[in-house]
Amino acid sequence: MDLGLQGKIAFVTGAASGIGRAIAEMLAAEGAKVYIADLDEGAAASVAASLSGASAAVGLDVGDAKAVQRTIETIVARDGRLDIAVNNAGILRAGMLADSTIEDWDALSRINVGGAFACCKAESAAMSAQRSGKILNVGSVSAFKGGGSVGSALYGASKAAVHALTKGFAREYGPLGVNVNAIAPAVTETPMTASLLDAGRREQIQATIPLHRLAQLREIASLALFLVSDSAAYVNGAIVTIDGGLLTV
């Protein structure tokens, strides 16, 4: 299926690795110009250099709202528009609530919640001015479960806030031509999760999933591309789970 992404201007946060990188790579393969945003600008530059077609690296701390605003303004000034934004940047905190600290919550709030809010705010302003655009936030099934297989309840709470922001922005900016949705993946094969899972823990998690395996990056990215394409033009305010059936158990 031709998703019609040729020539689109796309912005992806946390794009130097994992889900963000997979989405950026697939957007570029479809002909979009992709801005690879990441706290690690060197890693972002490496990814940008590896992509087919036009791309550029952006060093960005999504927890810095002013930096986010400047970045979006620079993209629009340079390219004249912003068609697609994928807000993927986030951090994980694992463990029991009894072992969690207020510093853990502050960090999750700043990046996962504050970052999503700052990005959506700047992106929706730019897109509403042009009366078109697609925003996709990366949430998590842990938002429905109060934590999950890897992330703590604090992490789940931060992703629940991302889901709520998604619905709020969709309601307010849908009339202005902007679609805002989120995906909620279960545990996915990424460098971050690989470092947390030994063989025994992996088997335990896979046993709770009806498909009996973890999600693959390409599967997450394929869903993301559909949701930021015009094929999903009537999808707005949706939280789309991609969990191998985990929430049905």
C-alpha positions as CSV (number, residue, x, y, z in Angstrom):
1,M,0.0,0.0,0.0
2,D,1.3,3.5,-0.9
3,L,0.9,5.5,2.3
4,G,1.4,8.8,0.4
5,L,4.4,9.9,2.6
6,Q,6.7,10.9,-0.2
7,G,7.9,14.5,0.4
8,K,6.3,14.8,3.9
9,I,8.2,16.7,6.6
10,A,8.5,14.5,9.7
11,F,9.9,15.0,13.2
12,V,10.6,12.0,15.5
13,T,11.9,12.3,19.0
14,G,14.0,9.7,20.8
15,A,14.9,8.6,17.2
16,A,18.5,7.5,17.8
17,S,17.5,4.0,18.9
18,G,14.6,1.6,19.5
19,I,11.1,2.4,18.5
20,G,11.9,6.0,17.4
21,R,14.7,4.9,15.1
22,A,12.5,2.1,13.5
23,I,9.8,4.7,12.8
24,A,12.2,7.2,11.4
25,E,13.8,4.6,9.2
26,M,10.5,3.5,7.8
27,L,9.4,7.1,7.2
28,A,12.6,7.8,5.3
29,A,12.1,4.6,3.3
30,E,8.7,5.9,2.3
31,G,10.2,9.2,1.0
32,A,9.6,11.5,3.9
33,K,12.2,14.1,5.1
34,V,12.9,13.1,8.7
35,Y,14.3,15.2,11.5
36,I,16.0,12.8,13.9
37,A,15.7,14.3,17.4
38,D,17.4,12.8,20.4
39,L,19.2,13.9,23.5
40,D,22.3,12.1,22.1
41,E,23.0,14.4,19.1
42,G,25.9,12.3,17.9
43,A,23.8,9.1,17.8
44,A,21.1,11.1,16.0
45,A,23.6,12.3,13.4
46,S,24.7,8.7,12.9
47,V,21.1,7.6,12.2
48,A,20.4,10.5,9.9
49,A,23.5,9.7,7.9
50,S,22.3,6.1,7.5
51,L,18.9,7.0,6.1
52,S,17.9,7.1,2.5
53,G,16.8,10.5,1.2
54,A,16.8,13.8,3.1
55,S,17.2,13.8,6.8
56,A,18.8,15.9,9.6
57,A,19.8,15.4,13.2
58,V,18.6,17.5,16.1
59,G,20.0,17.5,19.6
60,L,17.0,17.9,21.9
61,D,16.0,17.5,25.5
62,V,12.2,17.2,25.2
63,G,11.9,18.2,28.9
64,D,13.0,21.7,27.9
65,A,9.8,23.2,26.5
66,K,11.6,26.3,25.1
67,A,14.0,24.1,23.2
68,V,11.1,22.1,21.8
69,Q,9.4,25.3,20.7
70,R,12.5,26.6,19.0
71,T,13.1,23.3,17.2
72,I,9.6,23.2,15.7
73,E,9.8,26.8,14.7
74,T,13.2,26.1,13.0
75,I,11.8,23.2,11.1
76,V,8.8,25.2,9.8
77,A,11.0,28.1,8.9
78,R,13.3,25.8,6.9
79,D,10.7,23.6,5.2
80,G,7.6,25.7,5.3
81,R,5.5,23.1,7.1
82,L,5.4,20.1,9.5
83,D,3.3,17.2,8.4
84,I,4.1,14.4,10.8
85,A,5.3,14.4,14.4
86,V,6.1,11.2,16.4
87,N,6.6,11.9,20.1
88,N,8.5,8.8,21.2
89,A,11.2,10.1,23.6
90,G,10.8,8.7,27.1
91,I,12.6,7.1,30.0
92,L,11.8,4.0,31.9
93,R,11.9,3.3,35.7
94,A,11.5,-0.3,36.8
95,G,10.9,-1.8,40.2
96,M,8.4,-1.8,43.0
97,L,6.6,1.3,44.3
98,A,8.2,0.7,47.7
99,D,11.6,1.1,46.2
100,S,10.7,4.1,44.0
101,T,11.5,7.7,45.0
102,I,10.1,11.1,44.4
103,E,13.2,11.7,42.2
104,D,12.0,8.8,40.0
105,W,8.6,10.4,39.6
106,D,10.1,13.9,38.9
107,A,12.2,12.4,36.1
108,L,9.3,10.5,34.6
109,S,7.1,13.5,34.8
110,R,9.6,15.9,33.2
111,I,10.4,13.7,30.2
112,N,7.4,11.4,29.6
113,V,4.7,13.8,30.5
114,G,6.2,17.2,30.2
115,G,8.0,16.2,27.0
116,A,4.9,14.9,25.4
117,F,3.0,18.1,26.4
118,A,5.7,20.4,25.1
119,C,6.0,18.6,21.8
120,C,2.2,18.3,21.2
121,K,1.7,22.0,22.1
122,A,4.4,23.2,19.6
123,E,3.5,20.7,16.9
124,S,-0.2,21.3,17.1
125,A,0.3,25.1,16.9
126,A,2.3,24.7,13.7
127,M,0.0,22.2,12.1
128,S,-3.2,24.0,12.9
129,A,-1.8,27.1,11.2
130,Q,-1.5,25.0,8.0
131,R,-4.8,23.2,8.7
132,S,-3.3,19.7,8.4
133,G,-0.9,17.4,10.2
134,K,-0.6,14.1,12.1
135,I,0.8,13.7,15.7
136,L,1.5,10.3,17.2
137,N,2.4,9.8,20.8
138,V,4.0,6.6,22.1
139,G,2.2,5.4,25.2
140,S,2.3,2.0,26.7
141,V,0.0,-0.9,27.8
142,S,1.5,-0.2,31.3
143,A,-0.9,2.8,31.4
144,F,-3.8,0.3,31.5
145,K,-2.1,-2.1,34.0
146,G,-0.7,0.4,36.5
147,G,2.8,-0.7,35.5
148,G,3.7,-3.8,33.7
149,S,6.1,-6.5,32.8
150,V,9.1,-4.1,32.9
151,G,8.0,-0.6,33.8
152,S,7.0,0.4,37.3
153,A,3.6,1.8,38.3
154,L,5.2,5.3,38.2
155,Y,6.1,4.6,34.5
156,G,2.5,3.4,33.9
157,A,1.2,6.6,35.5
158,S,3.3,8.7,33.2
159,K,2.1,6.9,30.1
160,A,-1.5,7.2,31.3
161,A,-0.9,11.0,31.3
162,V,0.3,10.7,27.7
163,H,-2.9,8.9,26.8
164,A,-5.0,11.7,28.4
165,L,-3.0,14.4,26.7
166,T,-3.5,12.6,23.4
167,K,-7.3,12.7,23.8
168,G,-7.3,16.3,24.9
169,F,-5.2,17.5,22.0
170,A,-7.3,15.5,19.6
171,R,-10.5,17.0,20.8
172,E,-9.1,20.6,20.7
173,Y,-7.1,20.4,17.5
174,G,-9.2,18.0,15.4
175,P,-11.4,20.8,14.2
176,L,-8.3,22.6,13.0
177,G,-7.2,19.7,10.8
178,V,-4.8,18.0,13.2
179,N,-5.1,14.3,14.0
180,V,-3.6,13.3,17.3
181,N,-3.4,9.6,18.3
182,A,-1.2,7.3,20.4
183,I,0.0,3.7,20.2
184,A,0.3,1.6,23.3
185,P,2.9,-1.1,22.8
186,A,3.6,-4.0,25.1
187,V,7.2,-5.0,25.8
188,T,9.2,-4.6,22.5
189,E,12.5,-5.9,21.4
190,T,14.7,-2.8,21.9
191,P,18.2,-2.2,23.3
192,M,16.6,-0.8,26.5
193,T,14.4,-3.8,27.2
194,A,17.2,-6.2,26.3
195,S,19.3,-4.8,29.1
196,L,16.5,-5.5,31.6
197,L,15.5,-9.0,30.6
198,D,17.5,-12.2,31.3
199,A,16.3,-15.5,29.7
200,G,14.1,-16.4,32.7
201,R,12.4,-13.1,32.9
202,R,11.8,-13.1,29.1
203,E,10.2,-16.5,29.3
204,Q,7.9,-15.3,32.1
205,I,6.8,-12.3,30.1
206,Q,6.2,-14.2,26.9
207,A,4.1,-16.7,28.8
208,T,1.6,-13.9,29.6
209,I,1.2,-12.9,26.0
210,P,-1.2,-15.0,23.8
211,L,1.2,-14.7,20.9
212,H,4.0,-15.9,23.2
213,R,6.6,-13.5,22.0
214,L,7.7,-9.8,22.4
215,A,6.8,-7.2,19.8
216,Q,9.3,-6.5,17.0
217,L,10.3,-3.0,16.1
218,R,9.1,-3.3,12.6
219,E,5.6,-4.2,13.8
220,I,5.4,-1.1,16.0
221,A,6.8,1.1,13.2
222,S,4.3,-0.3,10.6
223,L,1.4,0.7,12.8
224,A,2.9,4.1,13.4
225,L,3.3,4.8,9.7
226,F,-0.4,3.9,9.1
227,L,-1.6,6.2,11.8
228,V,0.5,9.2,10.5
229,S,-0.7,8.6,6.9
230,D,-3.8,9.9,5.2
231,S,-5.1,6.4,5.2
232,A,-5.9,7.0,8.9
233,A,-7.5,10.4,8.2
234,Y,-10.6,9.6,10.3
235,V,-8.7,8.2,13.2
236,N,-8.4,10.9,15.9
237,G,-8.0,10.6,19.7
238,A,-7.4,6.9,19.6
239,I,-5.1,4.9,21.8
240,V,-4.2,1.9,19.7
241,T,-2.8,-1.1,21.6
242,I,-0.3,-3.3,20.0
243,D,0.3,-6.0,22.6
244,G,0.0,-9.5,21.1
245,G,-3.2,-9.9,23.1
246,L,-1.7,-9.1,26.5
247,L,-4.7,-7.0,27.7
248,T,-7.2,-9.8,26.8
249,V,-5.7,-12.2,29.4
